[in-house]
Amino acid sequence: MPRIQLAAKLENLEPMLAFIKQGAKKLGFDATKLDRMHLASEEALVNVINYAYPDKYGNIEITYEVKEDKRFVVEIVDWGIPFDPLSLPKPDVEAPIEKRKVGGLGVYLIRTIMDEVNYRRDQNRNILTLIKY
Amino acid sequence: MEILEKKVGNVNLISIGGSLDAYSANDVESKLNSLIDAGQVRLVVSLDKLEYMSSSGLRVLLATLKKARKQQGDIRLACLKPNIKEVFDISGFNQLFNISDTEETAIASFAEA
């Protein structure tokens, strides 16, 4: 299973996204699907980069797998503070401008774009799974 | 990401090209903020050359929209590509912004009261 591990820094966002995109291309995703995969992945990775390691540096490990039924499964792992992005409240996308906040938008985009999104905490790891059919 | 800017009458037309993402959001925010701070609060942001936007871009646009409106100004958008429009629709940002198909329409909209 293809895997990379890089420091959770913004400068590594691009190689991380390139890695995921490489896998998605193998599945024959068209330009639109690749674009959406890129967006959801960026949102997920930027959250980890910004929030997972508040006091120290840490890594992100990404693996992907193409399942028999052609599902593209990406796993994003970090060893940071426990954080379940799926527990964030859904942003009020109908609120007027004064009430609009940007928090939670990234996760909302991920959930809307991906076919399945799962989170689990395993020992000291946050594991976010993104699945696109 | 590239930012081009020019004045058209009493409106500033800012064209953002490339990607508006976690890398480029801060630069775009600085550019828009410096215009607003200088009292240039009739802004048209053209996304004709923008290929990609993530929530970092949405964050910047919302923050600068609020700032412009506080000074009785506005940021109006033009020329959203379909994939960008999709992000706006999902997030509800299509309801927050005045969005035009062309730069001319967006610029002209400032002439109306």
gemmi code that builds the backbone of each chain (N, CA, C; Angstrom):
import gemmi

chains = {
    "A": [
        ("MET", (0.871, -1.187, 0.000), (0.000, 0.000, 0.000), (0.906, 1.235, 0.000)),
        ("PRO", (0.734, 2.112, -0.957), (1.577, 3.316, -1.008), (1.411, 4.153, 0.263)),
        ("ARG", (2.532, 4.680, 0.727), (2.511, 5.390, 2.001), (3.572, 6.470, 1.989)),
        ("ILE", (3.253, 7.635, 2.548), (4.319, 8.608, 2.801), (4.119, 9.194, 4.189)),
        ("GLN", (5.223, 9.692, 4.720), (5.145, 10.354, 6.010), (5.998, 11.602, 5.921)),
        ("LEU", (5.379, 12.727, 6.221), (6.088, 14.005, 6.138), (5.756, 14.836, 7.356)),
        ("ALA", (6.607, 15.816, 7.640), (6.325, 16.728, 8.745), (5.042, 17.494, 8.452)),
        ("ALA", (4.274, 17.730, 9.494), (2.996, 18.429, 9.357), (3.231, 19.930, 9.207)),
        ("LYS", (3.777, 20.305, 8.047), (4.054, 21.712, 7.781), (3.442, 22.082, 6.440)),
        ("LEU", (3.075, 23.354, 6.325), (2.419, 23.816, 5.116), (3.262, 23.552, 3.869)),
        ("GLU", (4.562, 23.670, 4.003), (5.419, 23.449, 2.835), (5.318, 22.022, 2.302)),
        ("ASN", (4.843, 21.103, 3.136), (4.692, 19.716, 2.684), (3.301, 19.418, 2.138)),
        ("LEU", (2.434, 20.399, 2.151), (1.068, 20.185, 1.660), (1.090, 19.744, 0.198)),
        ("GLU", (1.890, 20.443, -0.604), (1.893, 20.142, -2.027), (2.357, 18.708, -2.335)),
        ("PRO", (3.489, 18.259, -1.764), (3.860, 16.860, -2.019), (2.837, 15.858, -1.500)),
        ("MET", (2.166, 16.196, -0.398), (1.136, 15.290, 0.124), (-0.018, 15.194, -0.865)),
        ("LEU", (-0.436, 16.326, -1.388), (-1.547, 16.334, -2.333), (-1.160, 15.632, -3.633)),
        ("ALA", (0.085, 15.832, -4.054), (0.562, 15.184, -5.283), (0.531, 13.663, -5.114)),
        ("PHE", (0.895, 13.208, -3.930), (0.898, 11.778, -3.621), (-0.505, 11.194, -3.750)),
        ("ILE", (-1.461, 11.877, -3.157), (-2.847, 11.405, -3.205), (-3.385, 11.448, -4.632)),
        ("LYS", (-3.058, 12.523, -5.327), (-3.554, 12.689, -6.695), (-3.005, 11.588, -7.598)),
        ("GLN", (-1.767, 11.218, -7.367), (-1.136, 10.146, -8.126), (-1.964, 8.863, -8.015)),
        ("GLY", (-2.393, 8.579, -6.790), (-3.201, 7.388, -6.547), (-4.556, 7.481, -7.223)),
        ("ALA", (-5.162, 8.656, -7.148), (-6.487, 8.849, -7.741), (-6.417, 8.708, -9.257)),
        ("LYS", (-5.304, 9.146, -9.825), (-5.143, 9.066, -11.290), (-5.099, 7.608, -11.734)),
        ("LYS", (-4.505, 6.760, -10.883), (-4.402, 5.336, -11.230), (-5.782, 4.728, -11.401)),
        ("LEU", (-6.744, 5.322, -10.687), (-8.105, 4.796, -10.749), (-8.850, 5.351, -11.939)),
        ("GLY", (-8.187, 6.262, -12.668), (-8.841, 6.827, -13.837), (-9.841, 7.916, -13.523)),
        ("PHE", (-9.689, 8.560, -12.394), (-10.587, 9.671, -12.047), (-10.465, 10.756, -13.107)),
        ("ASP", (-11.590, 11.321, -13.510), (-11.526, 12.407, -14.485), (-11.139, 13.704, -13.789)),
        ("ALA", (-11.002, 14.750, -14.582), (-10.489, 16.023, -14.060), (-11.335, 16.564, -12.918)),
        ("THR", (-12.647, 16.460, -13.049), (-13.534, 16.988, -11.995), (-13.357, 16.226, -10.693)),
        ("LYS", (-13.304, 14.899, -10.805), (-13.148, 14.077, -9.604), (-11.793, 14.310, -8.959)),
        ("LEU", (-10.772, 14.491, -9.798), (-9.428, 14.753, -9.269), (-9.419, 16.075, -8.519)),
        ("ASP", (-10.103, 17.046, -9.104), (-10.190, 18.367, -8.498), (-10.857, 18.282, -7.126)),
        ("ARG", (-11.925, 17.511, -7.058), (-12.670, 17.379, -5.799), (-11.841, 16.625, -4.765)),
        ("MET", (-11.115, 15.612, -5.242), (-10.248, 14.838, -4.346), (-9.177, 15.755, -3.784)),
        ("HIS", (-8.639, 16.606, -4.647), (-7.601, 17.556, -4.243), (-8.138, 18.486, -3.163)),
        ("LEU", (-9.350, 18.994, -3.390), (-9.936, 19.947, -2.458), (-10.188, 19.300, -1.098)),
        ("ALA", (-10.830, 18.135, -1.098), (-11.130, 17.472, 0.177), (-9.842, 17.128, 0.913)),
        ("SER", (-8.846, 16.672, 0.175), (-7.569, 16.319, 0.798), (-6.892, 17.547, 1.378)),
        ("GLU", (-6.925, 18.645, 0.627), (-6.303, 19.868, 1.150), (-6.983, 20.287, 2.445)),
        ("GLU", (-8.293, 20.265, 2.452), (-9.018, 20.682, 3.660), (-8.624, 19.810, 4.851)),
        ("ALA", (-8.557, 18.511, 4.620), (-8.223, 17.597, 5.720), (-6.793, 17.829, 6.205)),
        ("LEU", (-5.873, 17.958, 5.260), (-4.461, 18.088, 5.627), (-4.166, 19.429, 6.282)),
        ("VAL", (-4.785, 20.489, 5.791), (-4.555, 21.811, 6.382), (-5.049, 21.839, 7.831)),
        ("ASN", (-6.145, 21.150, 8.109), (-6.615, 21.071, 9.490), (-5.575, 20.422, 10.383)),
        ("VAL", (-4.997, 19.317, 9.913), (-3.989, 18.633, 10.720), (-2.757, 19.532, 10.879)),
        ("ILE", (-2.326, 20.137, 9.792), (-1.146, 21.005, 9.834), (-1.355, 22.157, 10.819)),
        ("ASN", (-2.546, 22.724, 10.815), (-2.807, 23.892, 11.668), (-3.092, 23.543, 13.122)),
        ("TYR", (-3.689, 22.388, 13.374), (-4.227, 22.153, 14.713), (-3.710, 20.932, 15.465)),
        ("ALA", (-3.144, 19.973, 14.751), (-2.847, 18.711, 15.440), (-1.723, 18.833, 16.467)),
        ("TYR", (-0.730, 19.652, 16.137), (0.459, 19.727, 16.998), (0.670, 21.145, 17.518)),
        ("PRO", (-0.116, 21.554, 18.495), (-0.026, 22.939, 18.954), (1.291, 23.278, 19.649)),
        ("ASP", (1.869, 22.281, 20.328), (3.064, 22.595, 21.128), (4.357, 22.054, 20.555)),
        ("LYS", (4.248, 21.226, 19.569), (5.489, 20.611, 19.081), (5.323, 20.295, 17.609)),
        ("TYR", (6.331, 19.752, 17.010), (6.216, 19.339, 15.625), (5.802, 17.883, 15.574)),
        ("GLY", (5.256, 17.490, 14.468), (4.864, 16.095, 14.320), (4.701, 15.761, 12.862)),
        ("ASN", (4.355, 14.549, 12.602), (4.245, 14.078, 11.222), (2.820, 13.764, 10.823)),
        ("ILE", (2.647, 13.670, 9.523), (1.404, 13.166, 8.937), (1.788, 11.975, 8.078)),
        ("GLU", (1.034, 10.910, 8.236), (1.255, 9.753, 7.384), (0.015, 9.553, 6.521)),
        ("ILE", (0.246, 9.362, 5.233), (-0.876, 9.184, 4.310), (-0.700, 7.855, 3.583)),
        ("THR", (-1.768, 7.085, 3.540), (-1.758, 5.881, 2.716), (-2.987, 5.908, 1.830)),
        ("TYR", (-2.917, 5.209, 0.712), (-4.134, 5.060, -0.078), (-4.225, 3.646, -0.624)),
        ("GLU", (-5.445, 3.283, -0.922), (-5.701, 1.933, -1.395), (-6.854, 1.988, -2.392)),
        ("VAL", (-6.723, 1.209, -3.428), (-7.836, 1.062, -4.350), (-8.488, -0.272, -4.042)),
        ("LYS", (-9.718, -0.208, -3.574), (-10.403, -1.451, -3.191), (-10.892, -2.186, -4.424)),
        ("GLU", (-11.235, -3.451, -4.229), (-11.728, -4.280, -5.337), (-12.909, -3.658, -6.045)),
        ("ASP", (-13.778, -3.010, -5.237), (-14.973, -2.406, -5.837), (-14.679, -1.003, -6.364)),
        ("LYS", (-13.407, -0.725, -6.584), (-12.959, 0.551, -7.163), (-13.113, 1.749, -6.238)),
        ("ARG", (-13.338, 1.516, -4.954), (-13.358, 2.658, -4.048), (-11.932, 3.114, -3.794)),
        ("PHE", (-11.739, 4.421, -3.792), (-10.431, 4.999, -3.504), (-10.442, 5.416, -2.040)),
        ("VAL", (-9.611, 4.757, -1.246), (-9.626, 4.987, 0.194), (-8.320, 5.637, 0.628)),
        ("VAL", (-8.416, 6.831, 1.171), (-7.235, 7.558, 1.643), (-7.290, 7.642, 3.155)),
        ("GLU", (-6.183, 7.306, 3.802), (-6.118, 7.417, 5.259), (-5.082, 8.453, 5.637)),
        ("ILE", (-5.515, 9.397, 6.461), (-4.616, 10.447, 6.929), (-4.439, 10.262, 8.424)),
        ("VAL", (-3.198, 10.028, 8.827), (-2.913, 9.730, 10.228), (-2.004, 10.793, 10.832)),
        ("ASP", (-2.333, 11.210, 12.057), (-1.395, 12.063, 12.798), (-1.350, 11.604, 14.247)),
        ("TRP", (-0.310, 12.003, 14.942), (-0.088, 11.624, 16.337), (-0.291, 12.827, 17.249)),
        ("GLY", (-1.175, 13.697, 16.839), (-1.387, 14.934, 17.570), (-2.472, 14.808, 18.627)),
        ("ILE", (-2.951, 15.963, 19.061), (-3.968, 15.958, 20.111), (-5.246, 15.319, 19.567)),
        ("PRO", (-6.004, 14.668, 20.445), (-7.234, 14.022, 19.973), (-8.149, 15.055, 19.327)),
        ("PHE", (-8.517, 14.800, 18.105), (-9.387, 15.750, 17.433), (-10.221, 15.018, 16.392)),
        ("ASP", (-11.528, 15.053, 16.594), (-12.445, 14.442, 15.645), (-13.083, 15.554, 14.819)),
        ("PRO", (-12.617, 15.745, 13.592), (-13.160, 16.842, 12.784), (-14.644, 16.669, 12.479)),
        ("LEU", (-15.101, 15.424, 12.560), (-16.506, 15.177, 12.238), (-17.440, 15.588, 13.382)),
        ("SER", (-16.839, 15.928, 14.510), (-17.665, 16.349, 15.637), (-17.967, 17.834, 15.598)),
        ("LEU", (-17.352, 18.540, 14.652), (-17.615, 19.969, 14.547), (-19.049, 20.200, 14.078)),
        ("PRO", (-19.699, 21.218, 14.611), (-21.065, 21.480, 14.151), (-21.048, 21.937, 12.691)),
        ("LYS", (-22.091, 21.597, 12.000), (-22.197, 22.001, 10.603), (-22.351, 23.524, 10.562)),
        ("PRO", (-21.617, 24.185, 9.681), (-21.780, 25.640, 9.605), (-23.168, 25.987, 9.074)),
        ("ASP", (-23.676, 27.103, 9.492), (-24.983, 27.522, 9.011), (-24.800, 28.205, 7.664)),
        ("VAL", (-24.986, 27.431, 6.597), (-24.691, 27.963, 5.271), (-25.757, 28.927, 4.784)),
        ("GLU", (-26.779, 29.121, 5.598), (-27.800, 30.087, 5.204), (-27.782, 31.336, 6.064)),
        ("ALA", (-26.822, 31.401, 6.973), (-26.775, 32.565, 7.861), (-26.390, 33.806, 7.071)),
        ("PRO", (-26.903, 34.957, 7.491), (-26.517, 36.204, 6.837), (-25.068, 36.544, 7.178)),
        ("ILE", (-24.508, 37.472, 6.465), (-23.080, 37.724, 6.560), (-22.589, 38.007, 7.979)),
        ("GLU", (-23.405, 38.752, 8.764), (-22.925, 39.099, 10.112), (-22.742, 37.850, 10.947)),
        ("LYS", (-23.531, 36.837, 10.662), (-23.482, 35.652, 11.500), (-22.577, 34.561, 10.928)),
        ("ARG", (-22.075, 34.769, 9.705), (-21.274, 33.719, 9.090), (-19.910, 33.668, 9.719)),
        ("LYS", (-19.506, 32.443, 10.056), (-18.134, 32.247, 10.490), (-17.505, 31.298, 9.475)),
        ("VAL", (-16.196, 31.281, 9.434), (-15.560, 30.380, 8.478), (-15.215, 29.047, 9.117)),
        ("GLY", (-15.236, 28.987, 10.425), (-14.904, 27.738, 11.097), (-15.817, 26.611, 10.656)),
        ("GLY", (-15.227, 25.433, 10.479), (-16.025, 24.271, 10.133), (-16.296, 24.118, 8.657)),
        ("LEU", (-15.933, 25.126, 7.866), (-16.206, 25.062, 6.435), (-15.405, 23.985, 5.741)),
        ("GLY", (-14.149, 23.855, 6.127), (-13.276, 22.857, 5.511), (-13.846, 21.461, 5.661)),
        ("VAL", (-14.242, 21.131, 6.891), (-14.792, 19.803, 7.147), (-16.107, 19.613, 6.409)),
        ("TYR", (-16.898, 20.665, 6.363), (-18.171, 20.596, 5.654), (-17.949, 20.303, 4.176)),
        ("LEU", (-16.937, 20.938, 3.598), (-16.608, 20.682, 2.194), (-16.184, 19.217, 2.011)),
        ("ILE", (-15.366, 18.731, 2.941), (-14.912, 17.336, 2.862), (-16.111, 16.398, 2.855)),
        ("ARG", (-17.021, 16.617, 3.794), (-18.170, 15.713, 3.923), (-19.088, 15.783, 2.720)),
        ("THR", (-19.166, 16.964, 2.112), (-20.046, 17.105, 0.960), (-19.421, 16.467, -0.272)),
        ("ILE", (-18.112, 16.605, -0.396), (-17.424, 16.134, -1.597), (-17.160, 14.633, -1.574)),
        ("MET", (-16.734, 14.126, -0.439), (-16.379, 12.707, -0.338), (-17.632, 11.858, -0.214)),
        ("ASP", (-17.524, 10.611, -0.665), (-18.665, 9.713, -0.537), (-18.780, 9.160, 0.878)),
        ("GLU", (-17.630, 8.920, 1.494), (-17.646, 8.495, 2.897), (-16.495, 9.177, 3.616)),
        ("VAL", (-16.735, 9.569, 4.861), (-15.674, 10.124, 5.697), (-15.796, 9.479, 7.070)),
        ("ASN", (-14.691, 8.947, 7.563), (-14.727, 8.326, 8.890), (-13.572, 8.839, 9.719)),
        ("TYR", (-13.815, 8.897, 11.016), (-12.728, 9.246, 11.929), (-12.674, 8.195, 13.021)),
        ("ARG", (-11.461, 7.827, 13.406), (-11.332, 7.030, 14.619), (-10.030, 7.412, 15.314)),
        ("ARG", (-10.018, 7.197, 16.597), (-8.822, 7.445, 17.391), (-8.312, 6.070, 17.771)),
        ("ASP", (-7.061, 5.803, 17.474), (-6.489, 4.488, 17.749), (-5.218, 4.692, 18.543)),
        ("GLN", (-5.260, 4.360, 19.826), (-4.153, 4.617, 20.750), (-3.818, 6.106, 20.693)),
        ("ASN", (-2.668, 6.459, 20.187), (-2.338, 7.887, 20.191), (-2.459, 8.527, 18.800)),
        ("ARG", (-3.230, 7.894, 17.919), (-3.321, 8.421, 16.562), (-4.731, 8.873, 16.209)),
        ("ASN", (-4.782, 9.991, 15.465), (-6.035, 10.382, 14.814), (-5.997, 9.772, 13.421)),
        ("ILE", (-7.075, 9.087, 13.052), (-7.102, 8.487, 11.718), (-8.348, 8.971, 10.988)),
        ("LEU", (-8.121, 9.720, 9.919), (-9.236, 10.218, 9.112), (-9.229, 9.473, 7.784)),
        ("THR", (-10.366, 8.894, 7.446), (-10.464, 8.112, 6.210), (-11.398, 8.811, 5.234)),
        ("LEU", (-10.888, 9.054, 4.041), (-11.694, 9.686, 2.993), (-11.905, 8.667, 1.888)),
        ("ILE", (-13.152, 8.505, 1.470), (-13.439, 7.498, 0.445), (-14.213, 8.115, -0.711)),
        ("LYS", (-13.725, 7.845, -1.914), (-14.410, 8.349, -3.112), (-14.665, 7.162, -4.037)),
        ("TYR", (-15.882, 7.073, -4.542), (-16.198, 5.935, -5.413), (-15.799, 6.253, -6.853)),
    ],
    "B": [
        ("MET", (-0.007, 31.656, -7.931), (-1.104, 32.631, -7.821), (-0.619, 34.007, -8.247)),
        ("GLU", (-1.414, 34.670, -9.095), (-1.045, 36.048, -9.400), (-2.227, 36.983, -9.153)),
        ("ILE", (-1.889, 38.187, -8.741), (-2.900, 39.214, -8.499), (-2.604, 40.391, -9.422)),
        ("LEU", (-3.595, 40.770, -10.191), (-3.474, 41.967, -11.024), (-4.513, 42.959, -10.557)),
        ("GLU", (-4.179, 44.220, -10.624), (-5.123, 45.204, -10.136), (-5.122, 46.421, -11.032)),
        ("LYS", (-6.305, 46.945, -11.299), (-6.379, 48.212, -12.005), (-7.635, 48.956, -11.594)),
        ("LYS", (-7.591, 50.236, -11.844), (-8.720, 51.078, -11.470), (-9.588, 51.288, -12.702)),
        ("VAL", (-10.873, 51.116, -12.503), (-11.812, 51.355, -13.602), (-12.859, 52.333, -13.080)),
        ("GLY", (-12.688, 53.582, -13.414), (-13.587, 54.596, -12.835), (-13.326, 54.664, -11.346)),
        ("ASN", (-14.378, 54.487, -10.541), (-14.170, 54.532, -9.087), (-14.208, 53.146, -8.468)),
        ("VAL", (-13.942, 52.160, -9.321), (-13.948, 50.779, -8.853), (-12.556, 50.183, -9.048)),
        ("ASN", (-12.105, 49.400, -8.081), (-10.839, 48.686, -8.249), (-11.142, 47.271, -8.717)),
        ("LEU", (-10.540, 46.896, -9.829), (-10.721, 45.551, -10.361), (-9.494, 44.725, -10.020)),
        ("ILE", (-9.725, 43.691, -9.231), (-8.614, 42.820, -8.840), (-8.839, 41.468, -9.491)),
        ("SER", (-7.833, 41.004, -10.191), (-7.951, 39.721, -10.856), (-7.027, 38.728, -10.174)),
        ("ILE", (-7.601, 37.624, -9.725), (-6.794, 36.611, -9.045), (-6.683, 35.387, -9.938)),
        ("GLY", (-5.452, 34.972, -10.186), (-5.257, 33.825, -11.070), (-4.539, 32.686, -10.369)),
        ("GLY", (-4.734, 31.504, -10.893), (-4.039, 30.348, -10.324), (-4.871, 29.688, -9.242)),
        ("SER", (-4.297, 29.548, -8.057), (-4.984, 28.899, -6.949), (-5.100, 29.816, -5.754)),
        ("LEU", (-6.270, 29.852, -5.173), (-6.475, 30.588, -3.920), (-6.654, 29.523, -2.848)),
        ("ASP", (-5.550, 29.196, -2.206), (-5.553, 28.058, -1.279), (-4.767, 28.427, -0.028)),
        ("ALA", (-4.416, 27.394, 0.747), (-3.721, 27.645, 2.015), (-2.410, 28.394, 1.809)),
        ("TYR", (-1.798, 28.212, 0.642), (-0.520, 28.890, 0.383), (-0.702, 30.357, 0.053)),
        ("SER", (-1.709, 30.654, -0.744), (-1.800, 32.004, -1.308), (-2.816, 32.895, -0.603)),
        ("ALA", (-3.599, 32.311, 0.301), (-4.686, 33.082, 0.927), (-4.180, 34.341, 1.630)),
        ("ASN", (-3.067, 34.209, 2.352), (-2.583, 35.367, 3.107), (-2.188, 36.530, 2.207)),
        ("ASP", (-1.555, 36.216, 1.078), (-1.148, 37.294, 0.153), (-2.365, 38.014, -0.410)),
        ("VAL", (-3.388, 37.236, -0.737), (-4.603, 37.847, -1.279), (-5.264, 38.710, -0.206)),
        ("GLU", (-5.283, 38.198, 1.010), (-5.877, 38.964, 2.105), (-5.139, 40.280, 2.311)),
        ("SER", (-3.815, 40.222, 2.285), (-3.024, 41.449, 2.446), (-3.350, 42.458, 1.358)),
        ("LYS", (-3.449, 41.975, 0.134), (-3.724, 42.873, -0.982), (-5.086, 43.539, -0.816)),
        ("LEU", (-6.088, 42.747, -0.524), (-7.430, 43.319, -0.374), (-7.489, 44.248, 0.832)),
        ("ASN", (-6.865, 43.850, 1.924), (-6.871, 44.701, 3.122), (-6.187, 46.032, 2.868)),
        ("SER", (-5.086, 46.005, 2.128), (-4.365, 47.269, 1.898), (-5.208, 48.217, 1.054)),
        ("LEU", (-5.981, 47.675, 0.139), (-6.882, 48.520, -0.654), (-7.965, 49.115, 0.231)),
        ("ILE", (-8.575, 48.273, 1.045), (-9.656, 48.742, 1.907), (-9.137, 49.770, 2.898)),
        ("ASP", (-7.961, 49.508, 3.458), (-7.368, 50.463, 4.409), (-7.091, 51.800, 3.749)),
        ("ALA", (-6.845, 51.773, 2.443), (-6.582, 53.023, 1.723), (-7.871, 53.678, 1.250)),
        ("GLY", (-9.000, 53.139, 1.714), (-10.280, 53.742, 1.365), (-10.839, 53.282, 0.028)),
        ("GLN", (-10.183, 52.311, -0.580), (-10.688, 51.778, -1.860), (-11.640, 50.645, -1.515)),
        ("VAL", (-12.913, 50.972, -1.412), (-13.842, 49.957, -0.899), (-14.878, 49.513, -1.917)),
        ("ARG", (-14.687, 49.934, -3.181), (-15.552, 49.379, -4.242), (-14.666, 48.427, -5.027)),
        ("LEU", (-14.757, 47.176, -4.642), (-13.827, 46.196, -5.221), (-14.571, 45.147, -6.026)),
        ("VAL", (-14.071, 44.910, -7.235), (-14.551, 43.776, -8.001), (-13.409, 42.773, -8.049)),
        ("VAL", (-13.679, 41.578, -7.585), (-12.659, 40.532, -7.651), (-13.040, 39.582, -8.770)),
        ("SER", (-12.210, 39.581, -9.803), (-12.479, 38.715, -10.943), (-11.740, 37.400, -10.775)),
        ("LEU", (-12.491, 36.313, -10.918), (-11.886, 34.988, -10.752), (-11.770, 34.279, -12.101)),
        ("ASP", (-11.743, 35.070, -13.135), (-11.690, 34.520, -14.487), (-10.490, 33.601, -14.695)),
        ("LYS", (-9.374, 33.932, -14.031), (-8.154, 33.131, -14.209), (-7.909, 32.215, -13.019)),
        ("LEU", (-8.895, 32.098, -12.135), (-8.719, 31.259, -10.949), (-9.134, 29.834, -11.259)),
        ("GLU", (-8.212, 28.913, -11.010), (-8.474, 27.516, -11.342), (-8.969, 26.718, -10.140)),
        ("TYR", (-8.668, 27.224, -8.951), (-8.914, 26.395, -7.761), (-9.067, 27.273, -6.532)),
        ("MET", (-10.022, 26.909, -5.666), (-10.159, 27.623, -4.393), (-10.530, 26.643, -3.291)),
        ("SER", (-9.919, 26.784, -2.127), (-10.282, 25.961, -0.974), (-10.864, 26.869, 0.105)),
        ("SER", (-11.151, 26.287, 1.260), (-11.798, 27.079, 2.307), (-10.909, 28.218, 2.792)),
        ("SER", (-9.612, 28.115, 2.585), (-8.718, 29.231, 2.916), (-9.107, 30.457, 2.111)),
        ("GLY", (-9.462, 30.244, 0.855), (-9.903, 31.337, -0.001), (-11.242, 31.896, 0.447)),
        ("LEU", (-12.129, 31.013, 0.822), (-13.435, 31.456, 1.313), (-13.255, 32.310, 2.559)),
        ("ARG", (-12.363, 31.872, 3.424), (-12.100, 32.602, 4.666), (-11.664, 34.037, 4.361)),
        ("VAL", (-10.726, 34.160, 3.439), (-10.202, 35.485, 3.089), (-11.292, 36.356, 2.474)),
        ("LEU", (-12.074, 35.788, 1.594), (-13.127, 36.571, 0.945), (-14.174, 37.027, 1.952)),
        ("LEU", (-14.530, 36.152, 2.876), (-15.523, 36.538, 3.875), (-14.975, 37.639, 4.779)),
        ("ALA", (-13.746, 37.477, 5.239), (-13.154, 38.459, 6.139), (-13.046, 39.831, 5.474)),
        ("THR", (-12.622, 39.842, 4.220), (-12.457, 41.132, 3.548), (-13.809, 41.717, 3.144)),
        ("LEU", (-14.780, 40.866, 2.880), (-16.131, 41.363, 2.584), (-16.681, 42.110, 3.797)),
        ("LYS", (-16.525, 41.498, 4.958), (-17.017, 42.136, 6.182), (-16.315, 43.469, 6.386)),
        ("LYS", (-15.015, 43.481, 6.136), (-14.227, 44.700, 6.338), (-14.687, 45.804, 5.382)),
        ("ALA", (-14.905, 45.432, 4.132), (-15.328, 46.432, 3.140), (-16.717, 46.980, 3.478)),
        ("ARG", (-17.596, 46.085, 3.889), (-18.978, 46.502, 4.187), (-19.022, 47.430, 5.399)),
        ("LYS", (-18.112, 47.197, 6.349), (-18.058, 48.074, 7.528), (-17.758, 49.507, 7.120)),
        ("GLN", (-17.111, 49.650, 5.962), (-16.800, 51.003, 5.490), (-17.731, 51.397, 4.356)),
        ("GLN", (-18.918, 50.824, 4.394), (-19.929, 51.140, 3.381), (-19.473, 50.783, 1.970)),
        ("GLY", (-18.561, 49.829, 1.896), (-18.116, 49.395, 0.579), (-18.624, 47.997, 0.296)),
        ("ASP", (-18.045, 47.353, -0.717), (-18.479, 46.008, -1.047), (-17.400, 45.323, -1.873)),
        ("ILE", (-17.415, 44.011, -1.821), (-16.570, 43.220, -2.713), (-17.513, 42.393, -3.556)),
        ("ARG", (-17.457, 42.593, -4.858), (-18.340, 41.849, -5.755), (-17.488, 40.954, -6.647)),
        ("LEU", (-18.038, 39.809, -6.946), (-17.239, 38.809, -7.648), (-17.701, 38.665, -9.094)),
        ("ALA", (-16.772, 38.223, -9.925), (-17.115, 38.023, -11.332), (-16.381, 36.817, -11.893)),
        ("CYS", (-17.002, 36.201, -12.912), (-16.340, 35.174, -13.710), (-15.919, 33.936, -12.926)),
        ("LEU", (-16.833, 33.375, -12.172), (-16.494, 32.153, -11.441), (-16.549, 30.949, -12.376)),
        ("LYS", (-15.483, 30.159, -12.372), (-15.499, 28.927, -13.158), (-16.419, 27.921, -12.455)),
        ("PRO", (-16.902, 26.907, -13.170), (-17.870, 25.966, -12.592), (-17.400, 25.296, -11.292)),
        ("ASN", (-16.125, 24.901, -11.235), (-15.678, 24.217, -10.024), (-15.619, 25.186, -8.841)),
        ("ILE", (-15.317, 26.445, -9.126), (-15.285, 27.464, -8.068), (-16.711, 27.757, -7.630)),
        ("LYS", (-17.594, 27.846, -8.599), (-18.998, 28.119, -8.297), (-19.565, 27.010, -7.402)),
        ("GLU", (-19.108, 25.796, -7.652), (-19.585, 24.673, -6.853), (-19.210, 24.844, -5.385)),
        ("VAL", (-17.988, 25.270, -5.141), (-17.538, 25.503, -3.764), (-18.375, 26.603, -3.117)),
        ("PHE", (-18.700, 27.633, -3.906), (-19.536, 28.717, -3.390), (-20.941, 28.230, -3.068)),
        ("ASP", (-21.460, 27.368, -3.923), (-22.812, 26.859, -3.702), (-22.866, 25.976, -2.455)),
        ("ILE", (-21.897, 25.066, -2.346), (-21.875, 24.150, -1.199), (-21.814, 24.932, 0.106)),
        ("SER", (-20.984, 25.955, 0.130), (-20.735, 26.672, 1.382), (-21.753, 27.758, 1.657)),
        ("GLY", (-22.639, 27.994, 0.675), (-23.624, 29.064, 0.857), (-23.063, 30.444, 0.584)),
        ("PHE", (-21.826, 30.510, 0.126), (-21.214, 31.810, -0.142), (-21.844, 32.488, -1.357)),
        ("ASN", (-22.563, 31.708, -2.158), (-23.248, 32.321, -3.293), (-24.356, 33.264, -2.810)),
        ("GLN", (-24.801, 33.070, -1.563), (-25.826, 33.942, -1.002), (-25.225, 35.195, -0.376)),
        ("LEU", (-23.944, 35.124, -0.070), (-23.318, 36.245, 0.628), (-22.782, 37.295, -0.333)),
        ("PHE", (-22.387, 36.846, -1.512), (-21.700, 37.733, -2.445), (-22.578, 38.073, -3.630)),
        ("ASN", (-22.383, 39.284, -4.123), (-22.937, 39.694, -5.400), (-22.011, 39.110, -6.452)),
        ("ILE", (-22.547, 38.201, -7.282), (-21.715, 37.502, -8.258), (-22.229, 37.766, -9.663)),
        ("SER", (-21.326, 38.192, -10.530), (-21.701, 38.480, -11.915), (-20.973, 37.564, -12.880)),
        ("ASP", (-21.542, 37.439, -14.063), (-20.891, 36.601, -15.070), (-19.697, 37.294, -15.694)),
        ("THR", (-19.773, 38.625, -15.777), (-18.673, 39.351, -16.407), (-18.157, 40.450, -15.494)),
        ("GLU", (-16.904, 40.844, -15.783), (-16.306, 41.931, -15.004), (-17.081, 43.228, -15.233)),
        ("GLU", (-17.518, 43.425, -16.486), (-18.227, 44.681, -16.810), (-19.497, 44.802, -15.986)),
        ("THR", (-20.237, 43.718, -15.877), (-21.488, 43.746, -15.111), (-21.210, 44.066, -13.650)),
        ("ALA", (-20.170, 43.415, -13.120), (-19.842, 43.638, -11.712), (-19.426, 45.093, -11.474)),
        ("ILE", (-18.620, 45.623, -12.379), (-18.171, 47.016, -12.229), (-19.360, 47.966, -12.344)),
        ("ALA", (-20.211, 47.676, -13.318), (-21.395, 48.545, -13.543), (-22.332, 48.517, -12.350)),
        ("SER", (-22.352, 47.412, -11.635), (-23.283, 47.298, -10.499), (-22.976, 48.315, -9.422)),
        ("PHE", (-21.749, 48.801, -9.386), (-21.391, 49.807, -8.385), (-21.939, 51.177, -8.763)),
        ("ALA", (-22.302, 51.334, -10.025), (-22.808, 52.640, -10.466), (-24.242, 52.829, -10.006)),
        ("GLU", (-24.928, 51.685, -9.805), (-26.306, 51.814, -9.315), (-26.274, 52.156, -7.843)),
        ("ALA", (-27.309, 52.794, -7.407), (-27.336, 53.260, -6.002), (-27.339, 52.127, -5.012)),
    ],
}
model = gemmi.Model(1)
for chain_id, residues in chains.items():
    chain = gemmi.Chain(chain_id)
    for i, (resn, *xyz) in enumerate(residues, 1):
        res = gemmi.Residue()
        res.name, res.seqid = resn, gemmi.SeqId(i, " ")
        for name, pos in zip(("N", "CA", "C"), xyz):
            atom = gemmi.Atom()
            atom.name, atom.element = name, gemmi.Element(name[0])
            atom.pos, atom.b_iso = gemmi.Position(*pos), 0.0
            res.add_atom(atom)
        chain.add_residue(res)
    model.add_chain(chain)
structure = gemmi.Structure()
structure.add_model(model)
structure.setup_entities()
